[in-house]
Amino acid sequence: MTLYLSRSRPRSAFKNLLGNANHLIITALVGLDAVERGIVRDVPEDLRTAWSPKNAVSSATRSRRLILDMALIRAIDAVDVYLREAFRKPALIQSNEFRRELDAASLSIFQKMQAVERNCPNLDSLPLAMIFLMIAWRNRSDAPPQHLEVLRTRADELKNRFRGLDAEKLLEGYSSMRPVTFKEVASLINAAHHLVADLDQRLLVGLDVERFVKDAVWFSMGADPKPAELVDQTRMRRAVNVWGKDRSDRGSAIIRLLNQHGFSTFAPLERVGSEVPAELIET
């Protein structure tokens, strides 16, 4: 039975962090609007805390800024989570050079994105430029000039793809380091989704499938140890559970292991990602 991998576990981890971020931001902003207009005056009892702002309008304005700043940080963290998960075994990022550069970047998301740019030169440059701008805006640092130029020269495309986002206002806001607006944050989150989807597909297409499957099985063998059980003991126990089965049942057991890493027996409508031939499972 052929298996298909069209969305990786790292991308699922990214979506778990950022999947409905815009909806949650809007919900928080609606609540702050109610505070600002005096509709909400009392703190809910279950919060068990005091709340008596001297100026509700000022408090709501400052809270709005905090929420948008935190959303920007969350979006950057989600991209970082994707890269960290793609680095871990079973690794989506298999290139030795790419892995060395990510390792050298340590905790710097800016340097990690530079490694992504060098090793995946055909990524969609507009979302990539927006991610670099997002990181620089958060860090109050200089964005790479080539990415600022992409945003300037492709202003019409930016407006069309990101719901009317104005490149001039975006770049002006970054230059002055003013607080980000909701529209800017929503667009930057959208750009993060586009970039990760693009990167994920390219990594999946270039995957050494046999190597990835073997790593996935090996990783699964050592997962979920019993109390006081060593990793080698866990692997031995789980290997017996799989390879100790009748040969006719062995393939199904391996498929269940691979399901945990995003593999599916259902072919996607659009053939993207990687395929695992039945012969590899049977061996």
C-alpha positions as CSV (number, residue, x, y, z in Angstrom):
1,M,0.0,0.0,0.0
2,T,1.4,3.4,-1.0
3,L,1.7,6.1,1.6
4,Y,1.5,9.8,1.0
5,L,3.1,12.7,2.9
6,S,1.6,16.0,1.8
7,R,1.9,17.9,5.1
8,S,4.6,17.3,7.7
9,R,4.5,17.2,11.4
10,P,6.5,20.4,11.7
11,R,3.9,22.2,9.6
12,S,1.2,20.8,11.9
13,A,3.1,22.1,14.9
14,F,3.3,25.5,13.2
15,K,-0.5,25.5,12.5
16,N,-1.2,24.5,16.1
17,L,0.5,27.7,17.3
18,L,-0.8,30.1,14.6
19,G,-3.7,28.4,12.9
20,N,-6.6,30.6,14.1
21,A,-4.5,33.5,15.3
22,N,-6.3,36.2,13.4
23,H,-9.7,35.1,14.8
24,L,-8.3,35.1,18.4
25,I,-6.8,38.6,17.9
26,I,-10.1,40.0,16.6
27,T,-11.9,38.4,19.6
28,A,-9.5,40.2,22.0
29,L,-9.8,43.5,20.1
30,V,-13.6,43.3,20.2
31,G,-13.4,42.8,24.0
32,L,-11.1,45.9,24.3
33,D,-13.5,47.9,22.2
34,A,-16.2,47.1,24.7
35,V,-14.0,48.3,27.5
36,E,-13.1,51.5,25.6
37,R,-16.8,52.3,25.0
38,G,-17.8,51.6,28.6
39,I,-19.9,48.5,27.8
40,V,-17.7,46.5,30.2
41,R,-17.1,48.1,33.5
42,D,-16.6,45.3,36.0
43,V,-14.1,42.4,36.1
44,P,-15.6,38.9,35.8
45,E,-15.8,37.3,39.2
46,D,-14.0,34.1,38.1
47,L,-10.8,36.2,37.4
48,R,-10.5,36.8,41.1
49,T,-8.5,40.0,40.7
50,A,-9.0,43.8,41.0
51,W,-9.5,45.9,38.0
52,S,-10.3,49.6,38.2
53,P,-8.6,51.6,35.4
54,K,-8.4,55.3,35.9
55,N,-8.9,55.8,32.2
56,A,-10.6,52.9,30.4
57,V,-9.8,54.4,27.0
58,S,-6.1,54.7,27.7
59,S,-6.0,51.2,29.2
60,A,-7.7,49.7,26.2
61,T,-5.4,51.5,23.8
62,R,-2.3,50.3,25.6
63,S,-3.7,46.8,25.9
64,R,-4.5,46.8,22.1
65,R,-0.8,47.6,21.4
66,L,0.3,44.8,23.8
67,I,-1.9,42.2,22.1
68,L,-0.6,43.1,18.6
69,D,3.0,43.2,19.7
70,M,2.5,39.7,21.3
71,A,0.8,38.4,18.2
72,L,3.9,39.5,16.2
73,I,6.1,37.6,18.6
74,R,3.8,34.6,18.4
75,A,4.0,34.5,14.6
76,I,7.8,34.6,14.7
77,D,8.0,31.9,17.3
78,A,5.7,29.7,15.2
79,V,8.1,30.0,12.2
80,D,11.0,29.1,14.6
81,V,9.0,26.1,15.9
82,Y,8.6,24.9,12.3
83,L,12.4,25.1,11.7
84,R,13.2,23.4,15.0
85,E,10.8,20.6,14.4
86,A,12.0,20.2,10.8
87,F,15.6,19.9,12.1
88,R,14.8,17.1,14.6
89,K,14.7,13.5,13.6
90,P,13.0,12.2,11.7
91,A,14.4,15.3,10.0
92,L,12.6,17.0,7.2
93,I,15.8,19.1,6.6
94,Q,18.2,16.4,5.5
95,S,20.9,18.5,3.8
96,N,24.1,18.5,5.9
97,E,25.0,22.0,4.9
98,F,21.5,23.3,5.7
99,R,21.6,21.5,9.1
100,R,25.1,23.0,9.9
101,E,23.9,26.5,9.2
102,L,20.8,26.1,11.3
103,D,22.8,24.6,14.1
104,A,25.3,27.5,13.9
105,A,22.4,30.0,14.1
106,S,21.6,28.7,17.6
107,L,18.6,30.7,19.0
108,S,18.7,33.5,16.4
109,I,15.6,33.3,14.2
110,F,17.1,36.0,11.9
111,Q,20.2,33.8,11.2
112,K,18.0,30.7,10.8
113,M,15.9,32.6,8.1
114,Q,19.2,33.6,6.4
115,A,20.1,29.9,6.3
116,V,16.6,29.1,4.8
117,E,17.1,31.8,2.2
118,R,20.6,30.4,1.2
119,N,19.5,26.8,1.0
120,C,16.0,27.3,-0.5
121,P,16.7,30.1,-3.1
122,N,13.4,29.5,-5.0
123,L,11.1,30.4,-2.2
124,D,8.3,32.9,-2.9
125,S,10.3,36.1,-2.2
126,L,7.3,38.3,-1.2
127,P,6.3,36.3,2.0
128,L,10.0,35.8,2.7
129,A,10.6,39.6,2.6
130,M,7.6,40.1,4.9
131,I,9.0,37.6,7.4
132,F,12.4,39.3,7.5
133,L,10.6,42.6,8.0
134,M,8.5,41.1,10.8
135,I,11.7,39.9,12.6
136,A,13.5,43.2,12.2
137,W,10.4,45.1,13.4
138,R,10.1,43.0,16.5
139,N,13.9,43.2,17.2
140,R,14.1,46.9,16.3
141,S,16.9,46.1,14.0
142,D,17.8,46.6,10.3
143,A,16.0,44.5,7.8
144,P,18.1,43.3,4.8
145,P,17.9,46.0,2.1
146,Q,17.1,43.4,-0.7
147,H,13.9,42.4,1.1
148,L,12.9,46.0,1.7
149,E,13.4,46.5,-2.1
150,V,11.1,43.5,-2.8
151,L,8.3,45.1,-0.8
152,R,8.8,48.4,-2.6
153,T,9.0,47.1,-6.1
154,R,6.1,44.6,-5.7
155,A,3.8,47.0,-3.9
156,D,0.8,46.2,-6.2
157,E,1.3,42.5,-5.7
158,L,1.5,43.0,-2.0
159,K,-1.8,44.9,-2.0
160,N,-3.5,42.2,-4.1
161,R,-2.2,39.2,-2.1
162,F,-2.5,40.6,1.4
163,R,-5.9,42.3,1.4
164,G,-5.0,45.8,0.5
165,L,-1.8,46.1,2.6
166,D,-0.1,49.4,1.6
167,A,3.7,48.9,1.1
168,E,4.5,52.5,1.7
169,K,2.7,52.7,5.0
170,L,4.2,49.3,6.0
171,L,7.7,50.4,5.3
172,E,7.1,53.8,6.9
173,G,5.9,52.2,10.0
174,Y,8.9,49.9,10.2
175,S,11.3,52.8,9.6
176,S,9.7,54.8,12.4
177,M,9.4,51.7,14.6
178,R,5.8,52.7,15.4
179,P,3.5,50.1,16.9
180,V,2.1,47.6,14.4
181,T,-1.5,47.8,13.3
182,F,-4.0,45.0,13.2
183,K,-3.9,44.9,9.4
184,E,-0.1,44.7,9.4
185,V,-0.1,41.9,12.0
186,A,-2.8,40.0,10.2
187,S,-0.9,40.3,6.9
188,L,2.4,39.2,8.5
189,I,0.7,36.2,10.0
190,N,-0.7,35.4,6.5
191,A,2.8,35.7,5.1
192,A,4.1,33.3,7.7
193,H,1.5,30.7,6.6
194,H,2.4,31.2,2.9
195,L,6.1,30.9,3.6
196,V,5.9,27.7,5.8
197,A,3.5,26.0,3.3
198,D,6.0,26.8,0.4
199,L,9.0,25.7,2.4
200,D,7.3,22.5,3.6
201,Q,6.3,21.5,0.1
202,R,9.8,22.0,-1.2
203,L,11.4,20.0,1.6
204,L,8.9,17.2,1.1
205,V,9.5,17.0,-2.6
206,G,13.2,16.8,-2.1
207,L,13.0,14.3,0.7
208,D,15.1,11.1,0.7
209,V,12.0,9.0,1.5
210,E,13.7,5.8,2.4
211,R,16.0,7.6,4.9
212,F,13.1,9.5,6.3
213,V,10.9,6.4,6.8
214,K,13.7,4.6,8.5
215,D,14.4,7.5,10.8
216,A,10.6,7.8,11.6
217,V,10.4,4.1,12.5
218,W,13.5,4.3,14.6
219,F,12.2,7.4,16.4
220,S,8.8,5.7,17.0
221,M,10.5,2.6,18.4
222,G,11.9,4.7,21.3
223,A,8.9,6.8,22.0
224,D,6.6,6.5,25.1
225,P,8.8,4.3,27.4
226,K,7.3,2.7,30.4
227,P,8.4,3.9,33.8
228,A,12.0,3.1,34.6
229,E,12.5,1.6,31.1
230,L,15.6,2.5,29.2
231,V,15.3,3.7,25.6
232,D,17.0,0.5,24.2
233,Q,14.5,-1.6,26.2
234,T,11.6,0.4,24.8
235,R,12.9,-0.1,21.2
236,M,13.3,-3.8,21.8
237,R,9.8,-4.2,23.2
238,R,8.2,-2.2,20.5
239,A,10.2,-3.9,17.8
240,V,9.0,-7.3,19.0
241,N,5.4,-5.9,18.9
242,V,5.9,-5.0,15.2
243,W,8.3,-7.5,13.7
244,G,7.2,-10.3,16.0
245,K,3.8,-10.2,14.3
246,D,2.7,-12.5,11.5
247,R,4.2,-11.2,8.2
248,S,0.7,-10.4,6.9
249,D,0.1,-8.1,9.9
250,R,3.5,-6.5,9.9
251,G,2.8,-3.9,7.2
252,S,-0.3,-2.6,9.0
253,A,1.7,-2.1,12.2
254,I,4.4,-0.1,10.4
255,I,1.8,2.0,8.7
256,R,0.3,2.8,12.1
257,L,3.7,4.0,13.2
258,L,4.2,6.2,10.1
259,N,0.7,7.7,10.5
260,Q,2.0,9.4,13.6
261,H,4.5,11.3,11.4
262,G,1.9,12.6,8.9
263,F,1.8,9.7,6.4
264,S,-1.6,8.8,5.0
265,T,-3.0,6.0,2.9
266,F,-5.2,8.5,1.1
267,A,-3.8,10.1,-2.0
268,P,-4.1,13.9,-1.9
269,L,-6.2,15.5,-4.6
270,E,-3.1,17.4,-5.8
271,R,0.0,15.4,-6.0
272,V,2.4,17.3,-3.8
273,G,4.9,16.1,-1.2
274,S,6.4,12.6,-1.1
275,E,5.2,9.1,-1.7
276,V,6.3,5.9,0.0
277,P,6.1,2.9,-2.3
278,A,4.5,-0.3,-1.0
279,E,7.7,-2.2,-1.6
280,L,9.5,-0.1,1.0
281,I,6.9,-0.9,3.6
282,E,6.9,-4.6,2.8
283,T,10.7,-4.8,3.2
